[in-house]
Amino acid sequence: MTALPSVPLARGGQISDATLQRIITVGHDAQVHDTLDTAGAALIMLTAPQLAFELLHRRRAMATIQDLTDLDNVRFLPGA
C-alpha cells in the first residue's frame, strides 16, 4: 500500500464561526442524544488540536493580562 502524500508539520488555519457552531452542535448531540456519525466524529477529531491550541494561548494571554492589571503589588513613586 502506498502512503498518501503529506506536508510535514502542517496544521489547519483559523476555524470559522460557522464551523465552530457545527462542532458545538455535533458535540452536544453526541453527549446528550448519544448520536455521532462518521462525519461528525471526523470534524471533532480534525479540529480538536486547533481548538485546544487556541484555548491554551487564550488562557495564557488572559493570565498575562491579569498579572499586568493586578496593581496590589505595585508602588508608585511620587512625581516631581
PyMOL Python script that loads the backbone (N, CA, C, O; Angstrom):
from pymol import cmd

cmd.read_pdbstr("""\
ATOM      1  N   MET A   1       0.850  -1.182   0.000  1.00  0.00           N
ATOM      2  CA  MET A   1       0.000   0.000   0.000  1.00  0.00           C
ATOM      3  C   MET A   1       0.892   1.240   0.000  1.00  0.00           C
ATOM      4  O   MET A   1       1.840   1.333   0.780  1.00  0.00           O
ATOM      5  N   THR A   2       0.585   2.173  -0.865  1.00  0.00           N
ATOM      6  CA  THR A   2       1.361   3.394  -0.986  1.00  0.00           C
ATOM      7  C   THR A   2       0.860   4.421   0.032  1.00  0.00           C
ATOM      8  O   THR A   2      -0.344   4.618   0.196  1.00  0.00           O
ATOM      9  N   ALA A   3       1.808   5.068   0.711  1.00  0.00           N
ATOM     10  CA  ALA A   3       1.438   6.093   1.684  1.00  0.00           C
ATOM     11  C   ALA A   3       0.943   7.333   0.958  1.00  0.00           C
ATOM     12  O   ALA A   3       1.442   7.677  -0.113  1.00  0.00           O
ATOM     13  N   LEU A   4      -0.034   7.994   1.544  1.00  0.00           N
ATOM     14  CA  LEU A   4      -0.551   9.221   0.960  1.00  0.00           C
ATOM     15  C   LEU A   4       0.451  10.345   1.160  1.00  0.00           C
ATOM     16  O   LEU A   4       1.121  10.395   2.191  1.00  0.00           O
ATOM     17  N   PRO A   5       0.565  11.245   0.199  1.00  0.00           N
ATOM     18  CA  PRO A   5       1.490  12.376   0.370  1.00  0.00           C
ATOM     19  C   PRO A   5       0.990  13.302   1.475  1.00  0.00           C
ATOM     20  O   PRO A   5      -0.215  13.479   1.651  1.00  0.00           O
ATOM     21  N   SER A   6       1.907  13.877   2.201  1.00  0.00           N
ATOM     22  CA  SER A   6       1.519  14.804   3.259  1.00  0.00           C
ATOM     23  C   SER A   6       2.567  15.895   3.395  1.00  0.00           C
ATOM     24  O   SER A   6       3.685  15.775   2.892  1.00  0.00           O
ATOM     25  N   VAL A   7       2.190  16.941   4.073  1.00  0.00           N
ATOM     26  CA  VAL A   7       3.096  18.049   4.331  1.00  0.00           C
ATOM     27  C   VAL A   7       3.531  17.929   5.790  1.00  0.00           C
ATOM     28  O   VAL A   7       2.685  17.995   6.682  1.00  0.00           O
ATOM     29  N   PRO A   8       4.823  17.753   6.059  1.00  0.00           N
ATOM     30  CA  PRO A   8       5.266  17.619   7.437  1.00  0.00           C
ATOM     31  C   PRO A   8       4.934  18.858   8.271  1.00  0.00           C
ATOM     32  O   PRO A   8       5.089  19.991   7.813  1.00  0.00           O
ATOM     33  N   LEU A   9       4.486  18.627   9.475  1.00  0.00           N
ATOM     34  CA  LEU A   9       4.178  19.681  10.438  1.00  0.00           C
ATOM     35  C   LEU A   9       3.106  20.654   9.955  1.00  0.00           C
ATOM     36  O   LEU A   9       3.051  21.792  10.421  1.00  0.00           O
ATOM     37  N   ALA A  10       2.264  20.222   9.035  1.00  0.00           N
ATOM     38  CA  ALA A  10       1.186  21.087   8.563  1.00  0.00           C
ATOM     39  C   ALA A  10       0.083  21.135   9.604  1.00  0.00           C
ATOM     40  O   ALA A  10      -0.157  20.159  10.315  1.00  0.00           O
ATOM     41  N   ARG A  11      -0.583  22.271   9.690  1.00  0.00           N
ATOM     42  CA  ARG A  11      -1.730  22.383  10.581  1.00  0.00           C
ATOM     43  C   ARG A  11      -2.764  23.272   9.934  1.00  0.00           C
ATOM     44  O   ARG A  11      -2.444  24.088   9.070  1.00  0.00           O
ATOM     45  N   GLY A  12      -3.989  23.114  10.349  1.00  0.00           N
ATOM     46  CA  GLY A  12      -5.079  23.861   9.762  1.00  0.00           C
ATOM     47  C   GLY A  12      -5.047  25.331  10.137  1.00  0.00           C
ATOM     48  O   GLY A  12      -4.398  25.731  11.104  1.00  0.00           O
ATOM     49  N   GLY A  13      -5.745  26.108   9.370  1.00  0.00           N
ATOM     50  CA  GLY A  13      -5.837  27.533   9.639  1.00  0.00           C
ATOM     51  C   GLY A  13      -6.922  27.841  10.649  1.00  0.00           C
ATOM     52  O   GLY A  13      -7.379  26.953  11.369  1.00  0.00           O
ATOM     53  N   GLN A  14      -7.335  29.093  10.705  1.00  0.00           N
ATOM     54  CA  GLN A  14      -8.353  29.532  11.647  1.00  0.00           C
ATOM     55  C   GLN A  14      -9.677  28.844  11.335  1.00  0.00           C
ATOM     56  O   GLN A  14     -10.050  28.689  10.172  1.00  0.00           O
ATOM     57  N   ILE A  15     -10.374  28.438  12.377  1.00  0.00           N
ATOM     58  CA  ILE A  15     -11.661  27.772  12.235  1.00  0.00           C
ATOM     59  C   ILE A  15     -12.744  28.844  12.228  1.00  0.00           C
ATOM     60  O   ILE A  15     -12.786  29.698  13.114  1.00  0.00           O
ATOM     61  N   SER A  16     -13.615  28.797  11.231  1.00  0.00           N
ATOM     62  CA  SER A  16     -14.657  29.825  11.085  1.00  0.00           C
ATOM     63  C   SER A  16     -15.712  29.692  12.187  1.00  0.00           C
ATOM     64  O   SER A  16     -15.824  28.656  12.842  1.00  0.00           O
ATOM     65  N   ASP A  17     -16.480  30.766  12.372  1.00  0.00           N
ATOM     66  CA  ASP A  17     -17.556  30.746  13.353  1.00  0.00           C
ATOM     67  C   ASP A  17     -18.617  29.702  12.995  1.00  0.00           C
ATOM     68  O   ASP A  17     -19.174  29.049  13.877  1.00  0.00           O
ATOM     69  N   ALA A  18     -18.889  29.552  11.707  1.00  0.00           N
ATOM     70  CA  ALA A  18     -19.878  28.561  11.277  1.00  0.00           C
ATOM     71  C   ALA A  18     -19.405  27.146  11.621  1.00  0.00           C
ATOM     72  O   ALA A  18     -20.199  26.311  12.054  1.00  0.00           O
ATOM     73  N   THR A  19     -18.125  26.882  11.428  1.00  0.00           N
ATOM     74  CA  THR A  19     -17.577  25.569  11.769  1.00  0.00           C
ATOM     75  C   THR A  19     -17.588  25.356  13.270  1.00  0.00           C
ATOM     76  O   THR A  19     -17.887  24.257  13.735  1.00  0.00           O
ATOM     77  N   LEU A  20     -17.266  26.395  14.039  1.00  0.00           N
ATOM     78  CA  LEU A  20     -17.343  26.282  15.498  1.00  0.00           C
ATOM     79  C   LEU A  20     -18.758  25.941  15.940  1.00  0.00           C
ATOM     80  O   LEU A  20     -18.952  25.102  16.820  1.00  0.00           O
ATOM     81  N   GLN A  21     -19.739  26.584  15.337  1.00  0.00           N
ATOM     82  CA  GLN A  21     -21.134  26.290  15.687  1.00  0.00           C
ATOM     83  C   GLN A  21     -21.479  24.848  15.340  1.00  0.00           C
ATOM     84  O   GLN A  21     -22.189  24.182  16.094  1.00  0.00           O
ATOM     85  N   ARG A  22     -20.988  24.366  14.217  1.00  0.00           N
ATOM     86  CA  ARG A  22     -21.247  22.969  13.825  1.00  0.00           C
ATOM     87  C   ARG A  22     -20.593  22.008  14.814  1.00  0.00           C
ATOM     88  O   ARG A  22     -21.184  20.988  15.169  1.00  0.00           O
ATOM     89  N   ILE A  23     -19.384  22.322  15.259  1.00  0.00           N
ATOM     90  CA  ILE A  23     -18.691  21.484  16.247  1.00  0.00           C
ATOM     91  C   ILE A  23     -19.497  21.437  17.541  1.00  0.00           C
ATOM     92  O   ILE A  23     -19.640  20.376  18.148  1.00  0.00           O
ATOM     93  N   ILE A  24     -20.021  22.584  17.963  1.00  0.00           N
ATOM     94  CA  ILE A  24     -20.848  22.642  19.171  1.00  0.00           C
ATOM     95  C   ILE A  24     -22.073  21.748  19.015  1.00  0.00           C
ATOM     96  O   ILE A  24     -22.407  20.978  19.916  1.00  0.00           O
ATOM     97  N   THR A  25     -22.734  21.854  17.878  1.00  0.00           N
ATOM     98  CA  THR A  25     -23.934  21.059  17.628  1.00  0.00           C
ATOM     99  C   THR A  25     -23.619  19.563  17.616  1.00  0.00           C
ATOM    100  O   THR A  25     -24.325  18.769  18.237  1.00  0.00           O
ATOM    101  N   VAL A  26     -22.559  19.185  16.906  1.00  0.00           N
ATOM    102  CA  VAL A  26     -22.170  17.775  16.824  1.00  0.00           C
ATOM    103  C   VAL A  26     -21.802  17.249  18.207  1.00  0.00           C
ATOM    104  O   VAL A  26     -22.232  16.162  18.594  1.00  0.00           O
ATOM    105  N   GLY A  27     -21.009  18.013  18.951  1.00  0.00           N
ATOM    106  CA  GLY A  27     -20.605  17.587  20.287  1.00  0.00           C
ATOM    107  C   GLY A  27     -21.780  17.471  21.239  1.00  0.00           C
ATOM    108  O   GLY A  27     -21.864  16.527  22.024  1.00  0.00           O
ATOM    109  N   HIS A  28     -22.693  18.440  21.164  1.00  0.00           N
ATOM    110  CA  HIS A  28     -23.886  18.407  22.020  1.00  0.00           C
ATOM    111  C   HIS A  28     -24.740  17.177  21.693  1.00  0.00           C
ATOM    112  O   HIS A  28     -25.182  16.461  22.592  1.00  0.00           O
ATOM    113  N   ASP A  29     -24.964  16.943  20.403  1.00  0.00           N
ATOM    114  CA  ASP A  29     -25.757  15.778  20.008  1.00  0.00           C
ATOM    115  C   ASP A  29     -25.109  14.478  20.469  1.00  0.00           C
ATOM    116  O   ASP A  29     -25.802  13.551  20.888  1.00  0.00           O
ATOM    117  N   ALA A  30     -23.792  14.410  20.393  1.00  0.00           N
ATOM    118  CA  ALA A  30     -23.083  13.200  20.816  1.00  0.00           C
ATOM    119  C   ALA A  30     -23.209  12.987  22.328  1.00  0.00           C
ATOM    120  O   ALA A  30     -23.389  11.859  22.787  1.00  0.00           O
ATOM    121  N   GLN A  31     -23.114  14.077  23.100  1.00  0.00           N
ATOM    122  CA  GLN A  31     -23.174  13.953  24.556  1.00  0.00           C
ATOM    123  C   GLN A  31     -24.591  13.755  25.084  1.00  0.00           C
ATOM    124  O   GLN A  31     -24.816  12.931  25.970  1.00  0.00           O
ATOM    125  N   VAL A  32     -25.539  14.504  24.543  1.00  0.00           N
ATOM    126  CA  VAL A  32     -26.897  14.491  25.086  1.00  0.00           C
ATOM    127  C   VAL A  32     -27.779  13.429  24.432  1.00  0.00           C
ATOM    128  O   VAL A  32     -28.519  12.720  25.113  1.00  0.00           O
ATOM    129  N   HIS A  33     -27.693  13.328  23.114  1.00  0.00           N
ATOM    130  CA  HIS A  33     -28.589  12.441  22.387  1.00  0.00           C
ATOM    131  C   HIS A  33     -27.924  11.136  21.971  1.00  0.00           C
ATOM    132  O   HIS A  33     -28.557  10.287  21.344  1.00  0.00           O
ATOM    133  N   ASP A  34     -26.647  10.973  22.318  1.00  0.00           N
ATOM    134  CA  ASP A  34     -25.909   9.743  22.013  1.00  0.00           C
ATOM    135  C   ASP A  34     -25.928   9.423  20.516  1.00  0.00           C
ATOM    136  O   ASP A  34     -26.063   8.265  20.119  1.00  0.00           O
ATOM    137  N   THR A  35     -25.790  10.473  19.690  1.00  0.00           N
ATOM    138  CA  THR A  35     -25.724  10.281  18.243  1.00  0.00           C
ATOM    139  C   THR A  35     -24.452  10.933  17.708  1.00  0.00           C
ATOM    140  O   THR A  35     -24.194  12.111  17.957  1.00  0.00           O
ATOM    141  N   LEU A  36     -23.676  10.169  16.983  1.00  0.00           N
ATOM    142  CA  LEU A  36     -22.459  10.693  16.373  1.00  0.00           C
ATOM    143  C   LEU A  36     -22.179   9.906  15.104  1.00  0.00           C
ATOM    144  O   LEU A  36     -21.869   8.715  15.152  1.00  0.00           O
ATOM    145  N   ASP A  37     -22.292  10.587  13.964  1.00  0.00           N
ATOM    146  CA  ASP A  37     -21.998   9.922  12.710  1.00  0.00           C
ATOM    147  C   ASP A  37     -20.517  10.057  12.375  1.00  0.00           C
ATOM    148  O   ASP A  37     -19.776  10.754  13.067  1.00  0.00           O
ATOM    149  N   THR A  38     -20.104   9.398  11.332  1.00  0.00           N
ATOM    150  CA  THR A  38     -18.694   9.398  10.942  1.00  0.00           C
ATOM    151  C   THR A  38     -18.207  10.798  10.607  1.00  0.00           C
ATOM    152  O   THR A  38     -17.093  11.170  10.977  1.00  0.00           O
ATOM    153  N   ALA A  39     -19.026  11.581   9.912  1.00  0.00           N
ATOM    154  CA  ALA A  39     -18.623  12.944   9.548  1.00  0.00           C
ATOM    155  C   ALA A  39     -18.461  13.816  10.790  1.00  0.00           C
ATOM    156  O   ALA A  39     -17.524  14.610  10.870  1.00  0.00           O
ATOM    157  N   GLY A  40     -19.356  13.678  11.749  1.00  0.00           N
ATOM    158  CA  GLY A  40     -19.245  14.444  12.985  1.00  0.00           C
ATOM    159  C   GLY A  40     -18.010  14.067  13.780  1.00  0.00           C
ATOM    160  O   GLY A  40     -17.324  14.933  14.322  1.00  0.00           O
ATOM    161  N   ALA A  41     -17.730  12.776  13.849  1.00  0.00           N
ATOM    162  CA  ALA A  41     -16.532  12.313  14.564  1.00  0.00           C
ATOM    163  C   ALA A  41     -15.272  12.843  13.888  1.00  0.00           C
ATOM    164  O   ALA A  41     -14.330  13.268  14.558  1.00  0.00           O
ATOM    165  N   ALA A  42     -15.262  12.815  12.558  1.00  0.00           N
ATOM    166  CA  ALA A  42     -14.102  13.329  11.816  1.00  0.00           C
ATOM    167  C   ALA A  42     -13.939  14.828  12.053  1.00  0.00           C
ATOM    168  O   ALA A  42     -12.818  15.309  12.214  1.00  0.00           O
ATOM    169  N   LEU A  43     -15.041  15.565  12.077  1.00  0.00           N
ATOM    170  CA  LEU A  43     -14.988  17.012  12.320  1.00  0.00           C
ATOM    171  C   LEU A  43     -14.363  17.304  13.680  1.00  0.00           C
ATOM    172  O   LEU A  43     -13.493  18.167  13.794  1.00  0.00           O
ATOM    173  N   ILE A  44     -14.802  16.593  14.697  1.00  0.00           N
ATOM    174  CA  ILE A  44     -14.261  16.810  16.038  1.00  0.00           C
ATOM    175  C   ILE A  44     -12.783  16.439  16.091  1.00  0.00           C
ATOM    176  O   ILE A  44     -11.978  17.181  16.653  1.00  0.00           O
ATOM    177  N   MET A  45     -12.427  15.312  15.518  1.00  0.00           N
ATOM    178  CA  MET A  45     -11.029  14.873  15.557  1.00  0.00           C
ATOM    179  C   MET A  45     -10.108  15.819  14.789  1.00  0.00           C
ATOM    180  O   MET A  45      -8.979  16.066  15.213  1.00  0.00           O
ATOM    181  N   LEU A  46     -10.576  16.340  13.680  1.00  0.00           N
ATOM    182  CA  LEU A  46      -9.730  17.197  12.848  1.00  0.00           C
ATOM    183  C   LEU A  46      -9.594  18.618  13.392  1.00  0.00           C
ATOM    184  O   LEU A  46      -8.631  19.313  13.069  1.00  0.00           O
ATOM    185  N   THR A  47     -10.539  19.052  14.207  1.00  0.00           N
ATOM    186  CA  THR A  47     -10.480  20.420  14.719  1.00  0.00           C
ATOM    187  C   THR A  47     -10.021  20.511  16.171  1.00  0.00           C
ATOM    188  O   THR A  47      -9.685  21.599  16.638  1.00  0.00           O
ATOM    189  N   ALA A  48      -9.998  19.406  16.883  1.00  0.00           N
ATOM    190  CA  ALA A  48      -9.627  19.423  18.304  1.00  0.00           C
ATOM    191  C   ALA A  48      -8.236  20.029  18.552  1.00  0.00           C
ATOM    192  O   ALA A  48      -8.099  20.835  19.472  1.00  0.00           O
ATOM    193  N   PRO A  49      -7.207  19.681  17.780  1.00  0.00           N
ATOM    194  CA  PRO A  49      -5.892  20.277  18.055  1.00  0.00           C
ATOM    195  C   PRO A  49      -5.876  21.806  17.920  1.00  0.00           C
ATOM    196  O   PRO A  49      -5.293  22.492  18.760  1.00  0.00           O
ATOM    197  N   GLN A  50      -6.504  22.338  16.883  1.00  0.00           N
ATOM    198  CA  GLN A  50      -6.525  23.785  16.698  1.00  0.00           C
ATOM    199  C   GLN A  50      -7.317  24.469  17.811  1.00  0.00           C
ATOM    200  O   GLN A  50      -6.930  25.536  18.287  1.00  0.00           O
ATOM    201  N   LEU A  51      -8.425  23.854  18.223  1.00  0.00           N
ATOM    202  CA  LEU A  51      -9.232  24.441  19.294  1.00  0.00           C
ATOM    203  C   LEU A  51      -8.469  24.432  20.614  1.00  0.00           C
ATOM    204  O   LEU A  51      -8.492  25.417  21.352  1.00  0.00           O
ATOM    205  N   ALA A  52      -7.801  23.336  20.910  1.00  0.00           N
ATOM    206  CA  ALA A  52      -7.019  23.258  22.148  1.00  0.00           C
ATOM    207  C   ALA A  52      -5.868  24.257  22.116  1.00  0.00           C
ATOM    208  O   ALA A  52      -5.578  24.895  23.129  1.00  0.00           O
ATOM    209  N   PHE A  53      -5.210  24.402  20.973  1.00  0.00           N
ATOM    210  CA  PHE A  53      -4.112  25.353  20.807  1.00  0.00           C
ATOM    211  C   PHE A  53      -4.606  26.778  21.062  1.00  0.00           C
ATOM    212  O   PHE A  53      -3.975  27.543  21.793  1.00  0.00           O
ATOM    213  N   GLU A  54      -5.739  27.122  20.452  1.00  0.00           N
ATOM    214  CA  GLU A  54      -6.291  28.467  20.623  1.00  0.00           C
ATOM    215  C   GLU A  54      -6.715  28.702  22.070  1.00  0.00           C
ATOM    216  O   GLU A  54      -6.474  29.779  22.613  1.00  0.00           O
ATOM    217  N   LEU A  55      -7.336  27.719  22.695  1.00  0.00           N
ATOM    218  CA  LEU A  55      -7.763  27.859  24.091  1.00  0.00           C
ATOM    219  C   LEU A  55      -6.567  28.033  25.024  1.00  0.00           C
ATOM    220  O   LEU A  55      -6.595  28.864  25.932  1.00  0.00           O
ATOM    221  N   LEU A  56      -5.530  27.253  24.796  1.00  0.00           N
ATOM    222  CA  LEU A  56      -4.330  27.352  25.629  1.00  0.00           C
ATOM    223  C   LEU A  56      -3.704  28.739  25.524  1.00  0.00           C
ATOM    224  O   LEU A  56      -3.331  29.331  26.537  1.00  0.00           O
ATOM    225  N   HIS A  57      -3.588  29.254  24.311  1.00  0.00           N
ATOM    226  CA  HIS A  57      -2.999  30.578  24.129  1.00  0.00           C
ATOM    227  C   HIS A  57      -3.898  31.674  24.694  1.00  0.00           C
ATOM    228  O   HIS A  57      -3.402  32.670  25.221  1.00  0.00           O
ATOM    229  N   ARG A  58      -5.199  31.502  24.590  1.00  0.00           N
ATOM    230  CA  ARG A  58      -6.115  32.496  25.173  1.00  0.00           C
ATOM    231  C   ARG A  58      -5.984  32.506  26.695  1.00  0.00           C
ATOM    232  O   ARG A  58      -5.965  33.572  27.309  1.00  0.00           O
ATOM    233  N   ARG A  59      -5.896  31.336  27.299  1.00  0.00           N
ATOM    234  CA  ARG A  59      -5.730  31.265  28.750  1.00  0.00           C
ATOM    235  C   ARG A  59      -4.432  31.928  29.186  1.00  0.00           C
ATOM    236  O   ARG A  59      -4.397  32.647  30.185  1.00  0.00           O
ATOM    237  N   ARG A  60      -3.370  31.683  28.433  1.00  0.00           N
ATOM    238  CA  ARG A  60      -2.084  32.307  28.766  1.00  0.00           C
ATOM    239  C   ARG A  60      -2.161  33.819  28.613  1.00  0.00           C
ATOM    240  O   ARG A  60      -1.634  34.553  29.449  1.00  0.00           O
ATOM    241  N   ALA A  61      -2.805  34.286  27.566  1.00  0.00           N
ATOM    242  CA  ALA A  61      -2.941  35.733  27.351  1.00  0.00           C
ATOM    243  C   ALA A  61      -3.773  36.359  28.463  1.00  0.00           C
ATOM    244  O   ALA A  61      -3.430  37.429  28.967  1.00  0.00           O
ATOM    245  N   MET A  62      -4.850  35.710  28.845  1.00  0.00           N
ATOM    246  CA  MET A  62      -5.698  36.250  29.916  1.00  0.00           C
ATOM    247  C   MET A  62      -4.945  36.266  31.243  1.00  0.00           C
ATOM    248  O   MET A  62      -5.127  37.192  32.035  1.00  0.00           O
ATOM    249  N   ALA A  63      -4.107  35.268  31.504  1.00  0.00           N
ATOM    250  CA  ALA A  63      -3.312  35.251  32.731  1.00  0.00           C
ATOM    251  C   ALA A  63      -2.306  36.398  32.725  1.00  0.00           C
ATOM    252  O   ALA A  63      -2.078  37.028  33.759  1.00  0.00           O
ATOM    253  N   THR A  64      -1.706  36.671  31.578  1.00  0.00           N
ATOM    254  CA  THR A  64      -0.759  37.784  31.460  1.00  0.00           C
ATOM    255  C   THR A  64      -1.467  39.110  31.684  1.00  0.00           C
ATOM    256  O   THR A  64      -0.958  39.981  32.390  1.00  0.00           O
ATOM    257  N   ILE A  65      -2.627  39.259  31.090  1.00  0.00           N
ATOM    258  CA  ILE A  65      -3.395  40.491  31.279  1.00  0.00           C
ATOM    259  C   ILE A  65      -3.753  40.651  32.751  1.00  0.00           C
ATOM    260  O   ILE A  65      -3.663  41.753  33.293  1.00  0.00           O
ATOM    261  N   GLN A  66      -4.156  39.573  33.399  1.00  0.00           N
ATOM    262  CA  GLN A  66      -4.496  39.631  34.819  1.00  0.00           C
ATOM    263  C   GLN A  66      -3.278  40.056  35.634  1.00  0.00           C
ATOM    264  O   GLN A  66      -3.391  40.878  36.543  1.00  0.00           O
ATOM    265  N   ASP A  67      -2.114  39.496  35.308  1.00  0.00           N
ATOM    266  CA  ASP A  67      -0.888  39.875  36.015  1.00  0.00           C
ATOM    267  C   ASP A  67      -0.565  41.350  35.825  1.00  0.00           C
ATOM    268  O   ASP A  67      -0.114  42.015  36.757  1.00  0.00           O
ATOM    269  N   LEU A  68      -0.793  41.861  34.621  1.00  0.00           N
ATOM    270  CA  LEU A  68      -0.473  43.254  34.326  1.00  0.00           C
ATOM    271  C   LEU A  68      -1.457  44.231  34.960  1.00  0.00           C
ATOM    272  O   LEU A  68      -1.112  45.386  35.211  1.00  0.00           O
ATOM    273  N   THR A  69      -2.671  43.777  35.220  1.00  0.00           N
ATOM    274  CA  THR A  69      -3.666  44.678  35.801  1.00  0.00           C
ATOM    275  C   THR A  69      -3.787  44.521  37.313  1.00  0.00           C
ATOM    276  O   THR A  69      -4.521  45.272  37.955  1.00  0.00           O
ATOM    277  N   ASP A  70      -3.080  43.561  37.883  1.00  0.00           N
ATOM    278  CA  ASP A  70      -3.090  43.365  39.336  1.00  0.00           C
ATOM    279  C   ASP A  70      -2.094  44.349  39.942  1.00  0.00           C
ATOM    280  O   ASP A  70      -0.892  44.087  39.975  1.00  0.00           O
ATOM    281  N   LEU A  71      -2.591  45.455  40.410  1.00  0.00           N
ATOM    282  CA  LEU A  71      -1.721  46.529  40.873  1.00  0.00           C
ATOM    283  C   LEU A  71      -1.510  46.525  42.382  1.00  0.00           C
ATOM    284  O   LEU A  71      -0.930  47.471  42.914  1.00  0.00           O
ATOM    285  N   ASP A  72      -1.960  45.496  43.082  1.00  0.00           N
ATOM    286  CA  ASP A  72      -1.770  45.433  44.527  1.00  0.00           C
ATOM    287  C   ASP A  72      -0.296  45.376  44.914  1.00  0.00           C
ATOM    288  O   ASP A  72       0.083  45.818  45.998  1.00  0.00           O
ATOM    289  N   ASN A  73       0.528  44.835  44.032  1.00  0.00           N
ATOM    290  CA  ASN A  73       1.952  44.698  44.354  1.00  0.00           C
ATOM    291  C   ASN A  73       2.808  45.797  43.716  1.00  0.00           C
ATOM    292  O   ASN A  73       4.035  45.695  43.702  1.00  0.00           O
ATOM    293  N   VAL A  74       2.160  46.855  43.184  1.00  0.00           N
ATOM    294  CA  VAL A  74       2.882  47.940  42.528  1.00  0.00           C
ATOM    295  C   VAL A  74       2.846  49.178  43.426  1.00  0.00           C
ATOM    296  O   VAL A  74       1.794  49.550  43.945  1.00  0.00           O
ATOM    297  N   ARG A  75       3.980  49.793  43.596  1.00  0.00           N
ATOM    298  CA  ARG A  75       4.059  51.039  44.363  1.00  0.00           C
ATOM    299  C   ARG A  75       4.494  52.156  43.411  1.00  0.00           C
ATOM    300  O   ARG A  75       5.524  52.061  42.742  1.00  0.00           O
ATOM    301  N   PHE A  76       3.695  53.198  43.369  1.00  0.00           N
ATOM    302  CA  PHE A  76       4.016  54.323  42.502  1.00  0.00           C
ATOM    303  C   PHE A  76       4.812  55.355  43.270  1.00  0.00           C
ATOM    304  O   PHE A  76       4.457  55.704  44.396  1.00  0.00           O
ATOM    305  N   LEU A  77       5.870  55.841  42.682  1.00  0.00           N
ATOM    306  CA  LEU A  77       6.699  56.890  43.298  1.00  0.00           C
ATOM    307  C   LEU A  77       6.056  58.253  43.049  1.00  0.00           C
ATOM    308  O   LEU A  77       5.499  58.492  41.978  1.00  0.00           O
ATOM    309  N   PRO A  78       6.132  59.133  44.023  1.00  0.00           N
ATOM    310  CA  PRO A  78       5.559  60.465  43.821  1.00  0.00           C
ATOM    311  C   PRO A  78       6.279  61.190  42.675  1.00  0.00           C
ATOM    312  O   PRO A  78       7.496  61.091  42.524  1.00  0.00           O
ATOM    313  N   GLY A  79       5.502  61.912  41.882  1.00  0.00           N
ATOM    314  CA  GLY A  79       6.059  62.662  40.758  1.00  0.00           C
ATOM    315  C   GLY A  79       6.694  63.954  41.207  1.00  0.00           C
ATOM    316  O   GLY A  79       6.439  64.412  42.321  1.00  0.00           O
ATOM    317  N   ALA A  80       7.511  64.551  40.372  1.00  0.00           N
ATOM    318  CA  ALA A  80       8.205  65.810  40.717  1.00  0.00           C
ATOM    319  C   ALA A  80       7.327  66.986  40.437  1.00  0.00           C
ATOM    320  O   ALA A  80       7.732  68.126  40.661  1.00  0.00           O
TER     321      ALA A  80
END
""", "prot")
cmd.dss("prot")
cmd.show_as("cartoon", "prot")
cmd.util.cbc("prot")
cmd.orient("prot")
